[in-house]
Amino acid sequence: MARQGGKLGRKKEVLIVALLTSKTVVEAAQQTGVSVSTIMRWMREDKFRAAYQAAKDEVLRSVTTRLTVNSADAVESLAEISGDADAPPGARVSASVNTIRLALDAHVIETLEERIRKLEAQSNEVA
């Protein structure tokens, strides 16, 4: 893990990994030998919080990349299930609802991105 703005310390770096891979703070504490109260104190430190957030961002970027790669197959699966007359009705409804929900989410994101682009362009014209 890359260090954020100077030395973070090995124990804190190990804790960040444990926090990212554990279900609870207590589990991360047990894994690393750092007390929960110490973890909570470190969480209030700007440098630790920034390093923890950067590590979480890195994990989410990786997950997002995997989701993007697999999304075409997922859409195809939803389409197959929602169109399969032999599939259980609950599966068909769930696949249909999720397909609609994902399409609406994509539309909202595209609309917001376009509005942000326009606002940025207007802001650049004023500046």
N, CA, C and O of each residue as an XYZ file, in Angstrom:
508
protein
N       0.840     -1.172      0.000
C       0.000      0.000      0.000
C       0.887      1.237      0.000
O       1.838      1.318      0.777
N       0.582      2.200     -0.865
C       1.369      3.423     -0.942
C       1.100      4.269      0.294
O      -0.031      4.361      0.774
N       2.139      4.868      0.785
C       1.983      5.720      1.959
C       1.460      7.080      1.547
O       1.847      7.608      0.505
N       0.598      7.642      2.346
C      -0.038      8.922      2.053
C       0.668     10.032      2.820
O       0.606     10.083      4.048
N       1.332     10.912      2.099
C       1.919     12.108      2.699
C       2.888     11.838      3.823
O       2.800     12.494      4.861
N       3.802     10.912      3.671
C       4.791     10.638      4.695
C       4.552      9.301      5.352
O       3.705      8.516      4.926
N       5.324      9.058      6.409
C       5.246      7.765      7.076
C       3.954      7.636      7.866
O       3.605      8.489      8.681
N       3.266      6.549      7.598
C       2.041      6.243      8.334
C       2.357      5.282      9.466
O       1.737      5.337     10.528
N       3.313      4.408      9.241
C       3.668      3.411     10.238
C       3.126      2.056      9.849
O       1.992      1.933      9.385
N       3.947      1.043     10.042
C       3.606     -0.319      9.634
C       2.328     -0.818     10.304
O       1.483     -1.433      9.654
N       2.187     -0.555     11.599
C       1.020     -1.040     12.345
C      -0.275     -0.441     11.781
O      -1.285     -1.136     11.677
N      -0.244      0.832     11.422
C      -1.435      1.474     10.863
C      -1.723      0.948      9.462
O      -2.885      0.775      9.094
N      -0.688      0.694      8.685
C      -0.891      0.143      7.339
C      -1.507     -1.256      7.413
O      -2.399     -1.592      6.633
N      -1.024     -2.065      8.354
C      -1.575     -3.411      8.547
C      -3.029     -3.307      9.006
O      -3.876     -4.091      8.579
N      -3.313     -2.348      9.866
C      -4.679     -2.153     10.333
C      -5.616     -1.765      9.180
O      -6.748     -2.243      9.112
N      -5.151     -0.914      8.294
C      -5.991     -0.519      7.156
C      -6.357     -1.740      6.324
O      -7.507     -1.886      5.911
N      -5.396     -2.611      6.076
C      -5.689     -3.847      5.334
C      -6.712     -4.682      6.101
O      -7.649     -5.220      5.511
N      -6.531     -4.785      7.404
C      -7.468     -5.567      8.229
C      -8.860     -4.950      8.211
O      -9.854     -5.674      8.161
N      -8.945     -3.625      8.252
C     -10.245     -2.968      8.202
C     -10.948     -3.221      6.873
O     -12.172     -3.339      6.816
N     -10.164     -3.303      5.817
C     -10.740     -3.546      4.490
C     -11.176     -4.994      4.293
O     -12.029     -5.275      3.452
N     -10.604     -5.904      5.052
C     -10.888     -7.329      4.844
C     -11.701     -7.955      5.976
O     -12.082     -9.122      5.884
N     -11.967     -7.216      7.016
C     -12.734     -7.727      8.155
C     -14.174     -7.246      8.087
O     -14.482     -6.223      7.475
N     -15.044     -8.007      8.729
C     -16.459     -7.631      8.748
C     -16.738     -6.540      9.762
O     -17.672     -5.756      9.591
N     -15.927     -6.481     10.828
C     -16.158     -5.502     11.885
C     -14.838     -4.913     12.351
O     -13.766     -5.455     12.084
N     -14.939     -3.802     13.047
C     -13.754     -3.184     13.648
C     -13.185     -4.107     14.716
O     -11.968     -4.214     14.864
N     -14.061     -4.772     15.459
C     -13.605     -5.704     16.505
C     -12.776     -6.821     15.874
O     -11.727     -7.191     16.401
N     -13.243     -7.354     14.753
C     -12.495     -8.407     14.062
C     -11.139     -7.887     13.588
O     -10.136     -8.592     13.700
N     -11.096     -6.667     13.062
C      -9.832     -6.070     12.623
C      -8.897     -5.871     13.815
O      -7.687     -6.067     13.704
N      -9.465     -5.482     14.948
C      -8.667     -5.301     16.165
C      -8.055     -6.625     16.609
O      -6.873     -6.686     16.949
N      -8.852     -7.671     16.603
C      -8.353     -8.993     17.001
C      -7.272     -9.479     16.044
O      -6.283    -10.081     16.462
N      -7.470     -9.215     14.774
C      -6.515     -9.662     13.758
C      -5.162     -8.973     13.898
O      -4.123     -9.583     13.646
N      -5.174     -7.710     14.298
C      -3.944     -6.916     14.316
C      -3.343     -6.721     15.697
O      -2.189     -6.313     15.828
N      -4.129     -7.014     16.728
C      -3.631     -6.777     18.086
C      -3.722     -5.323     18.501
O      -3.127     -4.924     19.502
N      -4.464     -4.523     17.743
C      -4.676     -3.111     18.081
C      -6.031     -3.010     18.763
O      -7.011     -3.575     18.278
N      -6.099     -2.301     19.877
C      -7.363     -2.208     20.606
C      -8.379     -1.384     19.816
O      -8.020     -0.533     19.002
N      -9.641     -1.657     20.076
C     -10.715     -0.918     19.409
C     -10.619      0.568     19.740
O     -10.837      1.407     18.866
N     -10.300      0.900     20.970
C     -10.191      2.326     21.346
C      -9.053      3.002     20.582
O      -9.172      4.166     20.199
N      -7.957      2.286     20.360
C      -6.849      2.849     19.581
C      -7.276      3.034     18.118
O      -6.953      4.043     17.491
N      -7.994      2.060     17.595
C      -8.492      2.183     16.215
C      -9.372      3.416     16.095
O      -9.230      4.191     15.149
N     -10.275      3.601     17.040
C     -11.169      4.761     16.994
C     -10.386      6.071     17.106
O     -10.734      7.058     16.458
N      -9.349      6.083     17.912
C      -8.510      7.285     18.032
C      -7.789      7.550     16.714
O      -7.741      8.689     16.250
N      -7.221      6.489     16.101
C      -6.532      6.645     14.821
C      -7.494      7.122     13.738
O      -7.109      7.884     12.852
N      -8.756      6.667     13.811
C      -9.744      7.076     12.811
C     -10.011      8.585     12.857
O     -10.504      9.159     11.886
N      -9.690      9.213     13.965
C      -9.870     10.662     14.075
C      -8.659     11.437     13.550
O      -8.720     12.659     13.414
N      -7.568     10.741     13.257
C      -6.361     11.391     12.723
C      -6.518     11.620     11.221
O      -6.862     10.704     10.474
N      -6.263     12.849     10.793
C      -6.423     13.191      9.373
C      -5.588     12.301      8.458
O      -6.085     11.824      7.438
N      -4.330     12.075      8.813
C      -3.440     11.289      7.951
C      -3.921      9.835      7.831
O      -3.901      9.258      6.743
N      -4.349      9.254      8.947
C      -4.845      7.881      8.918
C      -6.138      7.802      8.114
O      -6.293      6.923      7.267
N      -7.075      8.732      8.382
C      -8.337      8.742      7.644
C      -8.105      8.879      6.141
O      -8.770      8.220      5.342
N      -7.159      9.735      5.761
C      -6.864      9.929      4.338
C      -6.293      8.650      3.719
O      -6.662      8.280      2.605
N      -5.405      7.984      4.434
C      -4.826      6.736      3.928
C      -5.874      5.639      3.838
O      -5.895      4.871      2.877
N      -6.738      5.565      4.833
C      -7.813      4.568      4.839
C      -8.781      4.832      3.682
O      -9.188      3.905      2.982
N      -9.141      6.090      3.490
C     -10.044      6.442      2.394
C      -9.409      6.139      1.036
O     -10.083      5.639      0.136
N      -8.129      6.434      0.887
C      -7.427      6.137     -0.376
C      -7.422      4.636     -0.654
O      -7.599      4.208     -1.795
N      -7.218      3.842      0.393
C      -7.229      2.383      0.232
C      -8.629      1.894     -0.148
O      -8.769      1.027     -1.010
N      -9.656      2.441      0.488
C     -11.025      2.062      0.135
C     -11.337      2.461     -1.308
O     -11.966      1.701     -2.044
N     -10.896      3.649     -1.705
C     -11.116      4.104     -3.082
C     -10.460      3.162     -4.079
O     -11.030      2.857     -5.126
N      -9.265      2.706     -3.749
C      -8.534      1.777     -4.625
C      -9.301      0.458     -4.772
O      -9.411     -0.079     -5.874
N      -9.819     -0.051     -3.682
C     -10.606     -1.287     -3.718
C     -11.861     -1.080     -4.568
O     -12.200     -1.932     -5.389
N     -12.544      0.035     -4.377
C     -13.764      0.292     -5.134
C     -13.491      0.469     -6.627
O     -14.297      0.046     -7.457
N     -12.365      1.088     -6.975
C     -12.004      1.203     -8.394
C     -11.812     -0.183     -8.996
O     -12.248     -0.440    -10.118
N     -11.176     -1.055     -8.270
C     -10.962     -2.417     -8.742
C     -12.290     -3.155     -8.916
O     -12.507     -3.832     -9.920
N     -13.161     -3.016     -7.940
C     -14.475     -3.668     -8.006
C     -15.281     -3.109     -9.177
O     -15.915     -3.867     -9.911
N     -15.259     -1.811     -9.354
C     -15.991     -1.179    -10.448
C     -15.493     -1.678    -11.796
O     -16.289     -1.910    -12.706
N     -14.198     -1.843    -11.930
C     -13.637     -2.368    -13.172
C     -14.159     -3.771    -13.441
O     -14.555     -4.085    -14.564
N     -14.162     -4.614    -12.418
C     -14.685     -5.984    -12.582
C     -16.158     -5.979    -12.943
O     -16.593     -6.749    -13.800
N     -16.931     -5.115    -12.293
C     -18.354     -5.021    -12.605
C     -18.573     -4.584    -14.048
O     -19.451     -5.106    -14.736
N     -17.785     -3.640    -14.494
C     -17.912     -3.163    -15.867
C     -17.622     -4.280    -16.855
O     -18.344     -4.453    -17.837
N     -16.575     -5.028    -16.595
C     -16.201     -6.132    -17.479
C     -17.317     -7.175    -17.539
O     -17.603     -7.718    -18.607
N     -17.945     -7.454    -16.402
C     -18.973     -8.495    -16.329
C     -20.389     -7.999    -16.622
O     -21.321     -8.802    -16.661
N     -20.565     -6.711    -16.827
C     -21.923     -6.167    -16.951
C     -22.661     -6.658    -18.194
O     -23.872     -6.870    -18.138
N     -21.970     -6.842    -19.302
C     -22.656     -7.317    -20.513
C     -23.257     -8.705    -20.284
O     -24.390     -8.966    -20.690
N     -22.508     -9.585    -19.642
C     -23.029    -10.920    -19.335
C     -24.216    -10.830    -18.374
O     -25.188    -11.574    -18.514
N     -24.140     -9.933    -17.412
C     -25.220     -9.789    -16.444
C     -26.501     -9.293    -17.114
O     -27.592     -9.777    -16.813
N     -26.366     -8.340    -18.008
C     -27.540     -7.831    -18.731
C     -28.147     -8.937    -19.575
O     -29.369     -9.075    -19.639
N     -27.307     -9.720    -20.216
C     -27.788    -10.833    -21.031
C     -28.538    -11.846    -20.155
O     -29.586    -12.356    -20.552
N     -28.005    -12.132    -18.977
C     -28.670    -13.070    -18.062
C     -30.032    -12.538    -17.626
O     -31.013    -13.282    -17.597
N     -30.094    -11.243    -17.285
C     -31.376    -10.656    -16.895
C     -32.384    -10.745    -18.038
O     -33.554    -11.060    -17.825
N     -31.919    -10.466    -19.244
C     -32.809    -10.523    -20.405
C     -33.320    -11.951    -20.631
O     -34.495    -12.154    -20.934
N     -32.439    -12.924    -20.484
C     -32.844    -14.328    -20.665
C     -33.882    -14.747    -19.633
O     -34.885    -15.377    -19.971
N     -33.638    -14.397    -18.379
C     -34.556    -14.802    -17.306
C     -35.902    -14.104    -17.454
O     -36.950    -14.740    -17.347
N     -35.874    -12.786    -17.703
C     -37.153    -12.069    -17.798
C     -37.963    -12.515    -19.017
O     -39.189    -12.400    -19.013
N     -37.304    -13.018    -20.050
C     -38.004    -13.473    -21.245
C     -38.313    -14.955    -21.280
O     -38.937    -15.431    -22.229
N     -37.888    -15.700    -20.259
C     -38.075    -17.152    -20.221
C     -39.439    -17.503    -19.610
O     -39.643    -17.380    -18.403
N     -40.339    -17.930    -20.447
C     -41.693    -18.267    -19.980
C     -41.689    -19.422    -18.985
O     -42.627    -19.561    -18.201
N     -40.649    -20.248    -19.005
C     -40.574    -21.388    -18.090
C     -39.917    -21.039    -16.751
O     -39.938    -21.845    -15.821
N     -39.336    -19.844    -16.654
C     -38.697    -19.429    -15.401
C     -39.780    -19.139    -14.365
O     -40.888    -18.739    -14.721
N     -39.465    -19.338    -13.086
C     -40.455    -19.024    -12.045
C     -40.872    -17.553    -12.144
O     -40.043    -16.691    -12.437
N     -42.141    -17.270    -11.902
C     -42.615    -15.882    -12.010
C     -41.806    -14.897    -11.164
O     -41.541    -13.776    -11.599
N     -41.414    -15.312     -9.963
C     -40.628    -14.418     -9.097
C     -39.291    -14.044     -9.718
O     -38.849    -12.900     -9.617
N     -38.648    -15.018    -10.362
C     -37.367    -14.753    -11.022
C     -37.553    -13.809    -12.195
O     -36.735    -12.917    -12.418
N     -38.636    -14.006    -12.949
C     -38.906    -13.145    -14.104
C     -39.194    -11.709    -13.657
O     -38.705    -10.750    -14.253
N     -39.995    -11.581    -12.599
C     -40.313    -10.240    -12.084
C     -39.043     -9.567    -11.568
O     -38.780     -8.405    -11.876
N     -38.270    -10.293    -10.793
C     -37.036     -9.734    -10.242
C     -36.081     -9.297    -11.349
O     -35.509     -8.209    -11.276
N     -35.904    -10.130    -12.369
C     -35.017     -9.789    -13.480
C     -35.544     -8.572    -14.232
O     -34.770     -7.697    -14.619
N     -36.841     -8.514    -14.437
C     -37.439     -7.376    -15.150
C     -37.291     -6.084    -14.352
O     -36.905     -5.050    -14.898
N     -37.600     -6.148    -13.060
C     -37.493     -4.961    -12.209
C     -36.051     -4.478    -12.160
O     -35.792     -3.280    -12.271
N     -35.123     -5.391    -11.997
C     -33.721     -4.992    -11.944
C     -33.246     -4.414    -13.266
O     -32.457     -3.468    -13.276
N     -33.703     -4.956    -14.364
C     -33.334     -4.408    -15.664
C     -33.841     -2.970    -15.791
O     -33.105     -2.083    -16.223
N     -35.091     -2.750    -15.415
C     -35.653     -1.396    -15.483
C     -34.915     -0.457    -14.539
O     -34.576      0.665    -14.914
N     -34.666     -0.910    -13.321
C     -33.982     -0.075    -12.324
C     -32.577      0.312    -12.810
O     -32.170      1.467    -12.683
N     -31.856     -0.638    -13.354
C     -30.509     -0.353    -13.843
C     -30.537      0.603    -15.034
O     -29.674      1.471    -15.161
N     -31.539      0.437    -15.911
C     -31.662      1.350    -17.054
C     -31.961      2.771    -16.580
O     -31.399      3.736    -17.097
N     -32.849      2.893    -15.594
C     -33.162      4.220    -15.049
C     -31.944      4.836    -14.358
O     -31.670      6.025    -14.523
N     -31.218      4.032    -13.590
C     -30.001      4.522    -12.933
C     -28.993      5.024    -13.963
O     -28.391      6.083    -13.784
N     -28.812      4.265    -15.037
C     -27.869      4.673    -16.090
C     -28.317      5.984    -16.720
O     -27.495      6.855    -17.005
N     -29.638      6.125    -16.941
C     -30.154      7.366    -17.525
C     -29.889      8.553    -16.597
O     -29.459      9.613    -17.053
N     -30.140      8.382    -15.317
C     -29.908      9.460    -14.355
C     -28.433      9.858    -14.355
O     -28.109     11.046    -14.356
N     -27.553      8.883    -14.354
C     -26.116      9.179    -14.348
C     -25.714      9.926    -15.611
O     -24.987     10.917    -15.543
N     -26.182      9.457    -16.759
C     -25.851     10.130    -18.017
C     -26.375     11.562    -18.026
O     -25.686     12.474    -18.485
N     -27.593     11.763    -17.522
C     -28.176     13.100    -17.465
C     -27.365     14.002    -16.545
O     -27.072     15.146    -16.892
N     -27.002     13.489    -15.375
C     -26.201     14.282    -14.436
C     -24.826     14.615    -15.014
O     -24.339     15.734    -14.857
N     -24.201     13.648    -15.681
C     -22.899     13.914    -16.295
C     -23.001     15.031    -17.322
O     -22.134     15.904    -17.378
N     -24.047     15.012    -18.133
C     -24.237     16.054    -19.145
C     -24.479     17.413    -18.491
O     -23.939     18.424    -18.941
N     -25.277     17.441    -17.448
C     -25.526     18.703    -16.741
C     -24.244     19.237    -16.109
O     -24.001     20.443    -16.125
N     -23.430     18.353    -15.557
C     -22.158     18.775    -14.954
C     -21.235     19.339    -16.031
O     -20.587     20.365    -15.822
N     -21.175     18.661    -17.196
C     -20.342     19.165    -18.295
C     -20.765     20.572    -18.707
O     -19.924     21.444    -18.926
N     -22.074     20.785    -18.809
C     -22.586     22.106    -19.195
C     -22.241     23.157    -18.144
O     -21.824     24.265    -18.481
N     -22.416     22.809    -16.876
C     -22.082     23.744    -15.797
C     -20.594     24.074    -15.777
O     -20.211     25.224    -15.566
N     -19.761     23.066    -15.997
C     -18.318     23.305    -16.047
C     -17.957     24.213    -17.204
O     -17.121     25.106    -17.066
N     -18.594     23.981    -18.358
C     -18.332     24.832    -19.519
C     -18.755     26.269    -19.230
O     -18.034     27.207    -19.568
N     -19.910     26.446    -18.612
C     -20.369     27.787    -18.257
C     -19.423     28.448    -17.254
O     -19.129     29.639    -17.352
N     -18.956     27.660    -16.296
C     -18.037     28.171    -15.280
C     -16.727     28.612    -15.928
O     -16.162     29.638    -15.551
N     -16.244     27.841    -16.902
C     -15.002     28.193    -17.594
C     -15.165     29.448    -18.435
O     -14.219     30.223    -18.582
N     -16.360     29.659    -18.990
C     -16.619     30.859    -19.792
C     -16.604     32.105    -18.907
O     -16.125     33.159    -19.326
N     -17.125     31.988    -17.687
C     -17.187     33.113    -16.762
C     -15.797     33.433    -16.227
O     -15.466     34.602    -16.026
N     -15.000     32.431    -16.000
C     -13.671     32.617    -15.391
C     -12.674     33.231    -16.314
O     -11.524     33.440    -15.929
